[in-house]
Amino acid sequence: MTSPTAPIPAPADDRERARLDWTRTASDEPALELVRASADAGFRSYWRGVRADGTTVIVMDSPPDKEDVRPWLRIRDLLDANGVRVPRVLARDVEAGFLLLEDLGGPTLLQVIDADNADAWFDAAVDQLLKLQAVPCPDDLPVYDEPLLARELRLFDEWFLARHLGVTLDCDDLERLDLVYRRLIDAVLTQPQVFVHRDFMPRNLMPLPGGDVAVLDFQDAVRGPIAYDALSLFKDAFLSWPEARVDGWLARYHARALEAGLPVPPLARFQRDADFIGVQRHLKVMGIFARLHHRDSKPKYLEDAPRFLAYLDAVVPRHPELAPLLAILDRHVRPALAARA
């Protein structure tokens, strides 16, 4: 930490100056300095400050003209009221887009989980997931409905196929893709509906002392299919596991969800639901990562595109209804990715 008598570098711009001034006032630490803690794929950023006594705090910076902090706060308060472990808010300025939060530590679960400790960490994650899925959905909570599902799926052909790979689908391919999208949407809409985080994965979980985890990045929550968050946890956007372990974790989640009184269907149906929601999510994320690269100049996410193709390869052949998608992958995606390798 910079000492009170050391020269303090001048903030680089007005937002940086406002963030530093607000944090010093909110924390009652006039000499506090901020260093970047992390950034997400949106416009929100996180900064760590060290107090005089050595304790640390986190500042969430959500520029009001780019990312409203109120949805995050609203969902945080709802989850906290229902027993989900989320970051504690120490001070807030909603109009300016600044929050002072407890510091939950440095590494996320993504950075500490491995083959040896995964069972224990995933049990802790499911502890929080079961609480989250039991949260009563407010009447005005967005719904994972057909228009939203369709918009997400279109990210795959608009951004990944067309913009990133330069693929132009002919009429037959478009019909195949539309048919698969229809089947995926129908499968999602028939699942039992619960509170859904939408990105419940190790990157958005923080390990805590004693083996618990805290939940982050929940502002896009919706009412949606019960298999969504469990599938997201075990088939992560940034980390892959052997199929046999994933199947075992999904079965364990299913047993615990039944015991908790959540509306999971019989195991065989739940496994099919998880497969279909996984295909929907993987196609969507491939489109999002391509958009982050081409629209937002964030290329690193596309490095994980082969992971999603592997996920699809493991699941799509199990379901004859999804065979038209396999034809698209074989005809267009594989050759284009091989040419870029």
Backbone torsions as a table, in degrees:
resi	resn	phi	psi	omega
1	MET	NA	141.8	177.0
2	THR	-69.0	132.3	-179.8
3	SER	-73.7	160.2	-177.8
4	PRO	-60.4	-24.8	-177.1
5	THR	-95.7	-8.0	-179.1
6	ALA	-77.1	148.4	177.0
7	PRO	-63.9	135.9	-177.6
8	ILE	-104.6	124.0	-179.1
9	PRO	-60.1	141.7	179.2
10	ALA	-70.9	137.6	176.0
11	PRO	-56.6	146.9	-173.0
12	ALA	-76.8	-29.4	-177.1
13	ASP	-151.9	178.0	-174.9
14	ASP	-63.7	-39.5	-179.1
15	ARG	-66.0	-41.9	179.0
16	GLU	-63.8	-40.3	179.6
17	ARG	-65.8	-43.8	179.8
18	ALA	-64.0	-40.8	179.4
19	ARG	-62.1	-44.7	-178.6
20	LEU	-67.3	-45.5	-179.6
21	ASP	-61.7	-44.1	-178.9
22	TRP	-64.0	-42.5	-177.6
23	THR	-65.8	-41.1	178.6
24	ARG	-62.5	-39.3	179.1
25	THR	-71.3	-46.4	-176.8
26	ALA	-65.1	-32.6	-179.0
27	SER	-95.1	-3.5	-177.0
28	ASP	55.6	43.1	-179.8
29	GLU	-131.7	88.2	-173.4
30	PRO	-65.7	-17.7	-179.8
31	ALA	-104.7	5.4	-176.8
32	LEU	-62.4	139.9	174.6
33	GLU	-116.4	153.6	-179.3
34	LEU	-114.5	138.9	170.6
35	VAL	-126.6	149.1	-177.6
36	ARG	-62.9	131.1	176.3
37	ALA	-96.5	-44.1	177.5
38	SER	-172.2	168.9	174.2
39	ALA	-137.3	153.8	176.1
40	ASP	-109.5	-174.5	-174.7
41	ALA	-74.8	-8.7	177.6
42	GLY	-97.8	-147.4	-177.8
43	PHE	-97.4	-4.2	-178.8
44	ARG	-76.2	144.0	175.8
45	SER	-136.4	161.9	-175.9
46	TYR	-129.5	139.8	-174.4
47	TRP	-134.0	141.3	-179.8
48	ARG	-106.5	132.3	175.9
49	GLY	-120.3	145.4	-179.9
50	VAL	-110.5	124.3	177.4
51	ARG	-78.7	170.0	-179.3
52	ALA	-62.3	-30.0	-179.3
53	ASP	-85.7	5.1	177.8
54	GLY	92.4	-12.5	176.9
55	THR	-74.4	158.5	-175.0
56	THR	-123.0	157.0	175.8
57	VAL	-133.5	163.6	176.9
58	ILE	-118.2	137.0	173.3
59	VAL	-108.1	125.0	169.6
60	MET	-94.0	125.8	179.6
61	ASP	-112.8	111.0	177.4
62	SER	-119.7	94.7	-179.3
63	PRO	-53.0	120.9	-171.5
64	PRO	-58.3	-29.2	-179.5
65	ASP	-80.2	-6.0	-177.9
66	LYS	-121.7	-35.0	-175.0
67	GLU	-152.7	101.2	-178.5
68	ASP	-64.2	129.4	-178.0
69	VAL	-80.8	-14.5	-173.6
70	ARG	-65.6	-39.5	175.6
71	PRO	-58.6	-38.8	177.7
72	TRP	-62.3	-46.8	-178.4
73	LEU	-63.6	-42.0	-178.0
74	ARG	-61.8	-47.3	-179.5
75	ILE	-69.4	-38.5	176.9
76	ARG	-55.8	-47.6	-177.9
77	ASP	-65.3	-37.5	178.7
78	LEU	-65.9	-45.8	179.3
79	LEU	-64.9	-43.7	-180.0
80	ASP	-59.8	-41.1	-179.5
81	ALA	-66.2	-19.2	-179.3
82	ASN	-108.7	19.0	170.4
83	GLY	87.6	5.2	177.8
84	VAL	-80.9	134.7	-178.9
85	ARG	-78.3	111.0	-180.0
86	VAL	-128.9	165.8	-179.4
87	PRO	-62.5	140.8	176.3
88	ARG	-82.1	138.9	179.2
89	VAL	-95.8	123.0	-177.3
90	LEU	-96.4	-30.0	177.4
91	ALA	-160.5	156.7	-177.6
92	ARG	-149.2	146.8	168.6
93	ASP	-137.6	90.8	-172.4
94	VAL	-64.4	-39.5	-177.8
95	GLU	-65.1	-37.3	179.2
96	ALA	-83.3	-18.9	179.9
97	GLY	85.2	28.0	179.5
98	PHE	-117.1	136.2	171.9
99	LEU	-128.9	138.4	172.5
100	LEU	-102.2	120.5	-172.9
101	LEU	-120.6	158.0	169.3
102	GLU	-62.4	148.1	177.3
103	ASP	-90.9	112.3	-178.0
104	LEU	-85.8	1.3	178.0
105	GLY	117.7	-179.4	-175.6
106	GLY	-87.5	-67.1	-172.9
107	PRO	-76.5	145.6	170.1
108	THR	-84.7	173.3	178.4
109	LEU	-60.7	-32.5	178.0
110	LEU	-56.2	-33.0	-175.4
111	GLN	-86.5	-14.0	-177.1
112	VAL	-115.4	-16.3	-176.7
113	ILE	-77.1	142.6	176.6
114	ASP	-148.9	-178.2	-174.4
115	ALA	-62.0	-29.4	-176.7
116	ASP	-81.4	-35.6	-175.6
117	ASN	-104.3	2.6	-173.2
118	ALA	-61.1	-39.6	-178.7
119	ASP	-58.2	-46.3	-177.8
120	ALA	-68.0	-44.2	-179.2
121	TRP	-66.3	-39.0	179.1
122	PHE	-68.8	-32.3	173.5
123	ASP	-61.6	-42.0	178.6
124	ALA	-65.5	-39.3	178.1
125	ALA	-64.4	-40.8	179.4
126	VAL	-66.9	-32.8	173.3
127	ASP	-51.6	-48.1	-179.3
128	GLN	-72.5	-37.0	-179.3
129	LEU	-62.6	-41.9	179.7
130	LEU	-62.7	-38.4	176.0
131	LYS	-66.0	-42.5	-178.8
132	LEU	-63.4	-42.9	-177.9
133	GLN	-70.8	-17.7	177.2
134	ALA	-88.1	-4.6	179.6
135	VAL	-65.3	128.4	175.8
136	PRO	-62.5	131.5	-179.0
137	CYS	-78.0	121.6	174.2
138	PRO	-58.6	153.0	-177.7
139	ASP	-59.4	-32.6	-176.8
140	ASP	-96.7	10.1	176.2
141	LEU	-66.1	132.3	178.5
142	PRO	-55.4	150.1	-177.3
143	VAL	-109.2	139.0	174.8
144	TYR	-78.3	75.6	-172.5
145	ASP	-98.4	-176.9	-175.6
146	GLU	-60.4	-45.5	179.1
147	PRO	-59.9	-40.6	179.4
148	LEU	-67.1	-44.6	178.3
149	LEU	-60.1	-42.5	-179.6
150	ALA	-65.2	-42.4	178.1
151	ARG	-60.6	-42.0	179.8
152	GLU	-63.7	-44.5	-179.0
153	LEU	-64.5	-35.7	179.9
154	ARG	-65.1	-19.3	174.4
155	LEU	-59.9	-31.2	-179.0
156	PHE	-66.2	-51.9	-176.6
157	ASP	-78.2	-29.1	-178.4
158	GLU	-77.8	-43.4	-173.8
159	TRP	-100.4	-42.2	-177.6
160	PHE	-81.1	-52.9	-178.0
161	LEU	-71.0	-56.5	-172.8
162	ALA	-75.1	-55.2	-173.9
163	ARG	-74.9	-45.3	-173.9
164	HIS	-82.7	-49.0	-176.7
165	LEU	-90.7	-12.1	-178.8
166	GLY	70.7	27.4	-177.3
167	VAL	-89.2	131.1	172.1
168	THR	-110.1	114.9	-178.0
169	LEU	-80.0	138.2	174.2
170	ASP	-82.4	178.9	-175.9
171	CYS	-60.4	-40.0	179.7
172	ASP	-64.1	-42.7	179.3
173	ASP	-65.0	-40.8	178.8
174	LEU	-62.0	-40.0	177.5
175	GLU	-65.3	-40.3	177.7
176	ARG	-61.2	-46.2	-177.9
177	LEU	-66.2	-42.4	178.0
178	ASP	-60.8	-39.5	179.3
179	LEU	-64.1	-43.8	177.9
180	VAL	-64.2	-44.5	178.2
181	TYR	-57.8	-43.1	179.7
182	ARG	-60.9	-44.0	-179.4
183	ARG	-67.4	-38.7	177.9
184	LEU	-65.5	-45.1	-179.3
185	ILE	-62.9	-45.1	179.2
186	ASP	-60.2	-41.2	179.8
187	ALA	-64.6	-38.2	-180.0
188	VAL	-68.7	-43.3	-174.1
189	LEU	-68.7	-22.0	-179.7
190	THR	-87.7	-4.8	178.1
191	GLN	-74.4	151.9	170.4
192	PRO	-56.6	143.4	-173.8
193	GLN	-105.1	135.1	178.7
194	VAL	-143.5	-179.2	172.5
195	PHE	-67.8	127.5	-175.4
196	VAL	-123.8	127.7	178.1
197	HIS	-69.3	-45.7	178.6
198	ARG	90.9	-15.4	174.6
199	ASP	-144.3	46.9	-175.9
200	PHE	-81.7	88.5	-176.2
201	MET	-145.9	164.8	-173.2
202	PRO	-54.0	-30.9	178.3
203	ARG	-62.5	-24.6	-178.0
204	ASN	-109.5	21.6	175.3
205	LEU	-124.6	138.2	-179.4
206	MET	-112.4	121.2	176.2
207	PRO	-67.3	139.3	-178.6
208	LEU	-120.1	159.0	175.0
209	PRO	-55.8	139.2	-179.1
210	GLY	90.7	-0.5	174.8
211	GLY	90.4	7.9	176.2
212	ASP	-86.5	171.4	174.5
213	VAL	-132.8	153.8	172.8
214	ALA	-110.8	152.6	-173.7
215	VAL	-104.9	133.0	-180.0
216	LEU	-120.4	171.3	165.3
217	ASP	56.1	49.7	-172.2
218	PHE	-105.0	8.4	-169.8
219	GLN	-68.9	-16.4	-179.5
220	ASP	-97.5	23.2	-177.1
221	ALA	-59.7	149.3	179.9
222	VAL	-143.1	170.1	165.2
223	ARG	-90.7	122.1	-173.7
224	GLY	-161.9	-163.3	-170.3
225	PRO	-70.0	138.6	-173.3
226	ILE	-66.5	-25.2	-178.8
227	ALA	-79.4	-10.8	-168.4
228	TYR	-63.1	-53.4	-174.6
229	ASP	-71.0	-36.1	177.6
230	ALA	-63.8	-42.7	178.0
231	LEU	-63.4	-41.4	179.7
232	SER	-62.3	-36.9	-179.4
233	LEU	-64.6	-45.2	-172.4
234	PHE	-92.4	-21.1	173.9
235	LYS	-118.2	75.3	-170.7
236	ASP	-71.9	154.0	176.2
237	ALA	-71.2	-16.9	-173.6
238	PHE	-126.6	3.3	-174.5
239	LEU	-155.1	130.5	-177.6
240	SER	-115.0	149.6	179.1
241	TRP	-128.3	157.8	175.9
242	PRO	-58.9	143.3	-176.9
243	GLU	-55.6	-38.1	-178.2
244	ALA	-63.0	-38.4	178.6
245	ARG	-69.9	-40.3	178.2
246	VAL	-60.6	-45.4	178.9
247	ASP	-60.2	-40.8	178.4
248	GLY	-65.4	-41.5	178.9
249	TRP	-66.7	-39.7	177.7
250	LEU	-63.7	-39.8	178.3
251	ALA	-65.9	-39.1	178.8
252	ARG	-67.4	-42.6	175.7
253	TYR	-57.7	-45.3	-177.9
254	HIS	-58.5	-44.5	179.9
255	ALA	-63.1	-41.9	-179.5
256	ARG	-69.7	-36.2	178.1
257	ALA	-65.4	-40.9	175.5
258	LEU	-59.4	-47.1	-179.3
259	GLU	-61.3	-33.3	-179.1
260	ALA	-81.1	-3.9	178.4
261	GLY	83.5	16.5	177.6
262	LEU	-80.1	154.8	-170.9
263	PRO	-83.9	53.7	176.4
264	VAL	-77.8	141.8	176.8
265	PRO	-76.2	177.6	174.5
266	PRO	-53.8	154.5	-169.9
267	LEU	-56.4	-45.1	-177.9
268	ALA	-60.9	-42.1	178.1
269	ARG	-67.4	-40.6	178.8
270	PHE	-61.4	-41.1	179.1
271	GLN	-62.4	-40.4	176.3
272	ARG	-65.1	-43.8	178.4
273	ASP	-58.3	-42.6	-180.0
274	ALA	-64.1	-40.4	177.1
275	ASP	-59.1	-48.2	-176.1
276	PHE	-68.9	-41.2	178.8
277	ILE	-68.4	-30.9	175.7
278	GLY	-64.4	-43.9	178.2
279	VAL	-61.4	-44.9	177.9
280	GLN	-58.7	-46.5	-177.3
281	ARG	-66.7	-41.8	-177.0
282	HIS	-66.0	-39.5	176.5
283	LEU	-63.9	-44.1	178.9
284	LYS	-59.4	-47.6	-175.3
285	VAL	-67.0	-35.5	175.1
286	MET	-59.5	-40.3	176.5
287	GLY	-67.0	-41.4	179.4
288	ILE	-63.4	-44.2	-179.5
289	PHE	-63.7	-37.9	176.4
290	ALA	-65.5	-39.7	178.4
291	ARG	-65.5	-41.2	176.5
292	LEU	-58.2	-37.7	179.7
293	HIS	-70.3	-53.7	-170.0
294	HIS	-83.2	-32.9	-179.0
295	ARG	-93.5	-38.1	-170.6
296	ASP	-109.9	3.9	177.9
297	SER	56.9	43.4	175.8
298	LYS	-122.9	83.4	-170.3
299	PRO	-78.0	-18.1	-169.3
300	LYS	-62.7	-29.2	-175.5
301	TYR	-65.3	-32.1	-178.0
302	LEU	-67.9	-14.0	176.0
303	GLU	-60.8	-22.0	-178.3
304	ASP	-91.6	5.2	179.9
305	ALA	-56.3	-42.1	178.0
306	PRO	-59.9	-29.2	177.3
307	ARG	-61.8	-42.2	-177.9
308	PHE	-71.7	-34.6	175.4
309	LEU	-64.0	-38.7	177.7
310	ALA	-65.6	-39.9	175.7
311	TYR	-58.4	-46.2	-179.5
312	LEU	-64.4	-40.4	179.9
313	ASP	-61.8	-31.2	-177.8
314	ALA	-78.3	-23.4	-170.9
315	VAL	-110.0	-46.0	-171.9
316	VAL	-55.7	-43.4	-179.5
317	PRO	-62.8	-17.6	179.6
318	ARG	-74.5	-15.2	-171.6
319	HIS	-127.7	105.3	-178.9
320	PRO	-55.3	-28.2	-179.7
321	GLU	-63.2	-21.8	-176.9
322	LEU	-99.9	6.9	-178.4
323	ALA	-55.0	-37.4	178.2
324	PRO	-59.0	-30.4	177.4
325	LEU	-68.0	-39.3	178.7
326	LEU	-58.3	-37.6	178.5
327	ALA	-63.9	-38.5	177.8
328	ILE	-65.3	-44.2	-179.5
329	LEU	-63.0	-44.2	-177.8
330	ASP	-69.3	-39.0	-173.8
331	ARG	-79.7	-34.1	-171.1
332	HIS	-119.7	-49.8	-169.4
333	VAL	-72.1	-49.7	-177.1
334	ARG	-59.7	-49.6	179.9
335	PRO	-61.0	-38.4	-178.2
336	ALA	-68.8	-41.8	178.0
337	LEU	-67.7	-37.7	177.9
338	ALA	-63.5	-36.6	-179.8
339	ALA	-68.5	-24.7	-179.8
340	ARG	-89.3	-12.7	-174.8
341	ALA	-70.2	NA	NA
